[in-house]
Amino acid sequence: MHLLLLEDDIDLGQAVLDHLEAAGHAVQWMKLIAQAEARLAGEAAIELALFDLQLPDGDATELLRRRRAAGDRRPVIVLTARDQISDRIRGLQAGADDYLVKPFDLDELLARIEAVARRSGSVAPPTLQADALKLDFAAGRAWRGGEEVLLTAMEWALLARLASRPGQLWSRSALEQAVYTQAGRGEADSNSVEVLISRLRRKLGAETIRTQRGLGYRFEAGA
């Protein structure tokens, strides 16, 4: 999944980032409410957010209220040292989907993310059938017209990200971060996403991945 982490504690933020990336998630780490708000408003690829509440530039509960008022229904898990019942109720009433009190176990955080994602429908289905194309997300395999298509790790990572939400527009930067984290690679080359998409179109059909010039790419489930 593509996650946003809002946390100003450097040690905790780094530990969470490392643990989530090791589990295959793509993470954008923000340390200020203003940064997180701008990213959430402009980046549709983010699927779930993790909010610390007390940040240097304010209370993230208000950010959560604003995002919900704007119609943003992406799940949010609150991570905070505030352990009073009243604080938990306030966070949930503002629109949080779950609440985890610091200090917390990183594996429990992973389990909470997976549970919230399942409830919200953010997790990709185990398989996807799109006319002649079939994808098995659990096995990391693809078929076209009944014949298996052999894909590299990077090609599959990109295809799985695009196909996780058919019809959604993904920016190149979002695909770069998600794909390279999932495939266990470093920074992306400037044209690497374009190269991978070109390969996928040759293997799966040119109509499978659409380009919206200047904005990004989308997977066409009915292609």
Solvent accessible surface area in square Angstrom, and as a share of the most:
residue,aa,sasa,rsa
1,M,33,0.15
2,H,0,0.00
3,L,0,0.00
4,L,0,0.00
5,L,0,0.00
6,L,0,0.00
7,E,2,0.01
8,D,51,0.26
9,D,68,0.35
10,I,99,0.50
11,D,120,0.62
12,L,45,0.22
13,G,0,0.00
14,Q,77,0.34
15,A,41,0.32
16,V,1,0.00
17,L,27,0.13
18,D,75,0.39
19,H,54,0.24
20,L,1,0.00
21,E,59,0.27
22,A,92,0.71
23,A,53,0.41
24,G,29,0.28
25,H,18,0.08
26,A,1,0.01
27,V,5,0.03
28,Q,12,0.05
29,W,45,0.16
30,M,21,0.09
31,K,76,0.32
32,L,64,0.32
33,I,11,0.06
34,A,66,0.51
35,Q,85,0.38
36,A,0,0.00
37,E,46,0.21
38,A,68,0.53
39,R,94,0.34
40,L,9,0.05
41,A,71,0.55
42,G,69,0.67
43,E,21,0.09
44,A,61,0.47
45,A,0,0.00
46,I,0,0.00
47,E,3,0.01
48,L,0,0.00
49,A,2,0.02
50,L,0,0.00
51,F,1,0.00
52,D,9,0.05
53,L,3,0.01
54,Q,108,0.48
55,L,7,0.04
56,P,95,0.60
57,D,69,0.36
58,G,29,0.28
59,D,31,0.16
60,A,0,0.00
61,T,0,0.00
62,E,73,0.33
63,L,0,0.00
64,L,0,0.00
65,R,95,0.35
66,R,111,0.40
67,R,37,0.14
68,R,35,0.13
69,A,94,0.73
70,A,73,0.57
71,G,48,0.46
72,D,17,0.09
73,R,165,0.60
74,R,37,0.14
75,P,5,0.03
76,V,7,0.04
77,I,0,0.00
78,V,0,0.00
79,L,1,0.01
80,T,3,0.02
81,A,73,0.57
82,R,57,0.21
83,D,78,0.41
84,Q,113,0.50
85,I,113,0.57
86,S,77,0.50
87,D,32,0.16
88,R,88,0.32
89,I,84,0.43
90,R,81,0.29
91,G,1,0.01
92,L,87,0.43
93,Q,142,0.63
94,A,7,0.05
95,G,22,0.21
96,A,10,0.08
97,D,60,0.31
98,D,27,0.14
99,Y,21,0.08
100,L,7,0.04
101,V,38,0.22
102,K,42,0.18
103,P,137,0.86
104,F,31,0.13
105,D,85,0.44
106,L,47,0.23
107,D,89,0.46
108,E,68,0.30
109,L,1,0.00
110,L,25,0.13
111,A,55,0.43
112,R,69,0.25
113,I,0,0.00
114,E,81,0.36
115,A,27,0.21
116,V,2,0.01
117,A,0,0.00
118,R,156,0.57
119,R,160,0.58
120,S,57,0.37
121,G,61,0.58
122,S,11,0.07
123,V,74,0.42
124,A,28,0.22
125,P,60,0.38
126,P,100,0.63
127,T,65,0.38
128,L,30,0.15
129,Q,117,0.52
130,A,5,0.04
131,D,99,0.51
132,A,58,0.45
133,L,11,0.05
134,K,83,0.35
135,L,1,0.00
136,D,32,0.16
137,F,37,0.15
138,A,96,0.74
139,A,59,0.46
140,G,31,0.29
141,R,106,0.39
142,A,0,0.00
143,W,47,0.17
144,R,100,0.36
145,G,58,0.56
146,G,69,0.66
147,E,130,0.58
148,E,73,0.33
149,V,21,0.12
150,L,143,0.71
151,L,39,0.19
152,T,68,0.39
153,A,76,0.59
154,M,20,0.09
155,E,3,0.01
156,W,32,0.11
157,A,2,0.02
158,L,0,0.00
159,L,0,0.00
160,A,12,0.09
161,R,14,0.05
162,L,0,0.00
163,A,1,0.01
164,S,22,0.14
165,R,61,0.22
166,P,58,0.37
167,G,36,0.35
168,Q,34,0.15
169,L,50,0.25
170,W,0,0.00
171,S,34,0.22
172,R,103,0.38
173,S,72,0.46
174,A,1,0.01
175,L,0,0.00
176,E,36,0.16
177,Q,56,0.25
178,A,1,0.01
179,V,0,0.00
180,Y,18,0.07
181,T,28,0.16
182,Q,70,0.31
183,A,31,0.24
184,G,67,0.65
185,R,143,0.52
186,G,55,0.53
187,E,169,0.76
188,A,29,0.22
189,D,96,0.50
190,S,88,0.57
191,N,84,0.43
192,S,13,0.08
193,V,1,0.00
194,E,62,0.28
195,V,59,0.34
196,L,8,0.04
197,I,2,0.01
198,S,49,0.31
199,R,90,0.33
200,L,1,0.00
201,R,65,0.24
202,R,172,0.63
203,K,72,0.30
204,L,4,0.02
205,G,7,0.06
206,A,74,0.57
207,E,68,0.31
208,T,4,0.03
209,I,2,0.01
210,R,116,0.42
211,T,75,0.44
212,Q,70,0.31
213,R,222,0.81
214,G,82,0.79
215,L,102,0.51
216,G,8,0.08
217,Y,21,0.08
218,R,59,0.21
219,F,1,0.00
220,E,51,0.23
221,A,36,0.28
222,G,61,0.58
223,A,38,0.29
